[in-house]
Amino acid sequence: MAASNCARAFPSFKCRTDPDFSAPEIPSAGCHRFSGKSGSTCFRGTLAAHGLSSLILKFPPNFVRQLSIKARRNCSNIGVAQVVAASWSNNQTSSGCTPAGKAVDAVAAAATTSPVEVETGYKEVVPAAEDALCNNDNVKLNGSPSCEYASFLNSDGSVAIHAGERLGRGIVTDAITTPVVNTSAYFFKKTADLIDFKEKRRASFEYGRYGNYTTIVAEEKISALEGAESTILMASGMCASTVLLMALVPAGGHLVTTTDCYRKTRIFIETVLPKMGITASVIDPADIRGLESALDKNNVTLFFTESPTNPFLRCVDIELVSKLCHDKGALVCIDGTFATPLNQKVLALGADIVLHSATKYIGGHNDVLAGSISGPEKLISIIRNLHHVLGGALNPNAAYLIIRGMKTLHLRIQQQNSTAQRMAEILEAHPKIRHVYYPGLASHPEYDLAKRQMKGFGGVVSFEVDGDLLTTAKFIDALRIPYIAPSFGGCESIVDQPAIMSYWDLSLSDRAKYGIMDNLVRFSFGVEDFEDLKNDVLQALETI
């Protein structure tokens, strides 16, 4: 390339000082998670060796495309590319310009023998004794998530968008969106690095089942919304439930759960846990005396339920239940899937752990399976250790979909709360509806409790049609907008008849034991226009 054309082909690089975007804090020994705080002296020192301390580089158009193939292989990470590009830019002579590909090749080649390194999979760490923030082989954010973001993010909606990303992340990139890190393992450059990792002087995920940079961002978002020290994401909500139960209830232990709950959870408690000698007491969600009796008669390790429950949307007094259980040394886990972290703060109400099927509202687009568990690092570490043995790791592409979905969580929840509340009131007044189950209605048995511990009542309404199995099916088939499908919480409305969708293998009498009548409908309202949904439901009711 001629010197006279250099300025046109490669405009000069622009640099600016911006401490808000400096490298993430270096994790301490043996930790799998990376803090979102800035101030990494090791990383700044690495950049300083190239004259790049606290600098952000702006690249000319098509810069990466102008690199040679060899340079691209050596610069597979934007952090490396920054060092290479700046070195090339800083080494220009006044007499002319070196073609970009050759210049980068030269720097990349020199980097193989240079003592200065930029790590892409892990960074240097300090001994564990020097970092009090790390325990149980995991790094957590400095301070609680609520303190972390409270200075400039004043709403859950803003936190859902920016938590885990705006303040820094473990991936070195200037992209607005978090990249998907598709890898099954993480490499070590030399055996000494591997030994340092094994002896907890260096941090690495090591293997894809133990962690992923994309997944970490999604976990930090959920932690920030829940006010939790730590969150772990798994491949599905049921994966999260089963791993949690096996991790926290010892062999021969006892747990308490409620009559109304997700059927697959009940099946696991009734058929799988007994093989480990684990027994369960089952009580009504509002039966406080039954809970007290179970706590007095058994050595209860865990109280596990949903609030609101599935499908009757019963609510548990989380604050009272937590106090009673803690007095007896039992943990409390609430599945908050139907509420979401925006409508209900489970941990703030006193529970130890909150679980979500992130497949539902958190993902919010009916396109991903995931489950999350949030709580204190001490408990999450116990669950994480078993999870690493059992597998069920979340695919990083699924983690990306969770991140993407959470950015509109507050907008979706506002619409779904509003639509469900208005539709519940319309249905309750309709002559062809026998009964409506929704926490936002004064007729709901836990209405006062729901008002006290929830900000909104969710997008799912259950109701009984004035008719039998076939009449109810005719109503559902007449609907034009919602899909007949399991699941809930997505942008698209979904409707199902539990007697057929979830309990068809049981006899009528066995279904009745769980309160599942043939005329029961569960309607998950999406984000469609309210008037469209109202008109669709009303016209369908006119067909029966």
C-alpha positions, 0 to 999 in steps of 0.5 A, a space after each residue: 500500500 502506498 504511503 499516500 493512500 495510508 490515511 484514506 485506507 486506515 484512518 488514525 485510531 481514536 483513543 479515549 480514557 473511560 474508567 467505567 469500561 476498564 477491565 473486569 476485576 480479577 477473580 480470586 483463586 479457584 473462583 469460577 465467576 468474574 466480578 463486574 467491578 473495574 480496577 484490574 491492576 493485572 490487566 491494566 498492567 498488561 495494557 500499560 506494557 503496550 501504552 494502552 492503560 485505561 484506553 478504549 480503541 476505536 477501529 476503522 471500518 472493516 478493520 478485521 476484514 483487512 487482517 490476514 488469515 494468520 492475524 485473525 487466528 492470533 487475534 480471535 478475541 477483541 482484547 487481543 485485537 486491541 493490543 495488536 492494532 494499537 501496537 501497529 498504530 503506535 509503531 508507524 514511522 513518519 516515512 510511510 505505512 505498513 500494510 495492516 495484514 503484515 503489520 499485525 502478523 509481525 505483532 502477532 508473531 512477536 506476541 508468541 515470544 513476548 512475556 506480555 500476555 492477554 488471556 482470553 479464557 482466564 486471568 491471573 489471580 491472587 492467592 485465596 487468602 488475599 481476597 475475602 470475597 471469594 469462597 467455595 470456589 466461586 467469585 461473587 459481586 462486591 456487595 449485594 446486587 441491590 447495592 451494586 446497581 442502586 446508585 443509578 438503576 432505580 427500577 427493576 426494568 433498568 436492572 433487567 436490561 443492564 445488570 451483568 453487562 453495563 458494569 462490566 462482564 467477563 468477556 472482553 468486548 466493546 459490543 453492546 450485546 453479550 457474545 455467545 461463547 460456544 465452547 465445550 472446554 477451556 484451554 491452558 497454555 502450559 502445564 504450569 497454568 494447569 497446576 496453578 488452576 488445580 492449586 487454586 492460584 488461577 481461575 478457569 471454568 476448565 470445562 463447559 459443564 462448570 461454567 460459561 461466560 455468556 451464562 454468567 451474564 444471565 445469572 447476574 441479571 437474575 441475582 440483581 433482580 432477586 437481591 441474591 448473592 448468587 444464581 445458578 442456571 440449569 437446562 430446565 426448571 425441572 432440572 433446577 427443582 430436582 437438583 435442589 431437592 437432592 442437594 439440600 435434603 439429606 438421605 432419610 430427611 423430610 420435607 414439606 410441600 403443598 397440595 397444589 403444585 406442578 405435577 412433575 414436581 409432585 411425581 418426583 417428590 412422591 416416587 423418586 425421593 423415597 428411594 433415598 429414604 426421603 419422606 414428605 408432608 403435604 399440606 394446603 398452601 394456607 394451612 399454617 397449623 399443618 405446617 407447624 404440626 409437620 415441623 414439630 413431628 418431623 426433622 424437616 430440612 426444607 419447605 418447598 412450594 410455589 407461590 402462586 401455585 400451579 394451576 390454582 394460583 394459591 399464595 403462601 404467606 412467605 414471611 410467616 412460613 419462613 419464620 416458622 421454618 427458620 425457628 425449627 432449623 428448616 430452609 425455605 424454597 419458593 418457586 416464584 415462576 408464576 410471580 416473576 422477580 418483578 411481582 414478588 421479592 421472595 428473598 426479601 420476604 424471608 425465604 432462603 432460596 427462590 427458584 424459577 422456570 426461566 422457560 416462562 416469563 424470564 425467557 418470555 418468548 416461548 423459545 428456550 428451556 432453562 431453570 434458575 436457583 438464587 440465594 446465598 452463596 453458601 447454599 448455591 455452592 452446595 447445589 452447584 457442586 451436585 449440578 456439576 456431577 449430574 450435568 444438565 448444563 444450560 447451553 450458552 445459546 439458551 443463556 443468550 436467549 434468556 439475556 435477550 428476553 430479560 431486556 423486555 421483562 418489565 414491559 411484558 409483565 406490565 402488559 400481562 399483569 394488566 390484561 390478566 387482571 381485566 380479563 379475570 374481572 370480565 370472566 368472573 362476571 360472565 354467566 358461562 364461567 363458574 369460577 375464576 382463580 386469580 390472586 388479584 380478585 377479591 374472591 381469591 382466598 389469599 387476596 389480602 395476602 397477595 396484595 401484601 406480598 406482590 406488586 402485580 398478580 401475573 399473566 395467568 388466569 385459571 377458571 372453570 367453564 359452565 359445562 363438561 369436558 367436551 363443552 370446555 374443549 369446544 370453548 378452547 377450540 373456538 379461540 383464535 388467538 391463543 395456542 393450545 399448548 403447555 407452558 405459559 409466560 411468553 409473548 404469545 397467549 397460551 391456553 390449555 385444559 389441564 384435565 387433558 393436557 396434564 392429567 389425561 392419564 389419570 381417571 376422573 376420580 384420581 384427577 378430582 383428588 388434585 382438584 382438577 375438574 374437566 371444565 378447568 381452563 388455564 389461560 396464559 395471557 400474552 402481550 397481544 392487544 387487550 381488546 383483541 384478546 377480550 373479543 376473542 374470549 367472548 366470541 369463544 364463550 358464545 359458541 358454547 
